[in-house]
Amino acid sequence: MPNNTLFIAGHARLPQGMAAKSVFESLTITVEIDCKYGVILEASCTLATEHGRNYVSSLLRGHSLREGIDFPLQLIQTHYRGKATNALIAALKDLYTQFEQTKGLVK
């Protein structure tokens, strides 16, 4: 088990009419971050298509949560055009809340 990374998940409700809604009730974004710098090493989400999952992962990878989530949120708002945009934003905000709660635990 790696002791220099942390796994965090954020969740949000999916909108009606999405392909993923038939499989999942909520959208989840998970990230593995470097504990020292808060950098997202890997990111995943529960979008229905592999292409969508890979695209969101590429948008988030490399950003430090220690610097906040304004820039990753802006990337999603600017570059992702789909019904899940608001759910992705909400899940990322939830993920960041989870990260904030770990600040005292991990250095």
RAZIPE-V563294 format. One record per run of one state. SS is the DSSP state (A for helix, B for strand, O for the rest). FROM is the first residue (numbers start at 1). LEN is the number of residues. If there is no record, write none. Layout:
# RAZIPE-V563294
ss->(SS | SS)
from->(FROM | FROM)
len->(LEN | LEN)
This chain:
# RAZIPE-V563294
ss->(O | B | O | A | O | B | O | B | O | A | O | B | A | O | A | O | A | O)
from->(1 | 5 | 14 | 19 | 23 | 26 | 35 | 39 | 46 | 50 | 61 | 64 | 65 | 68 | 70 | 80 | 85 | 103)
len->(4 | 9 | 5 | 4 | 3 | 9 | 4 | 7 | 4 | 11 | 3 | 1 | 3 | 2 | 10 | 5 | 18 | 5)
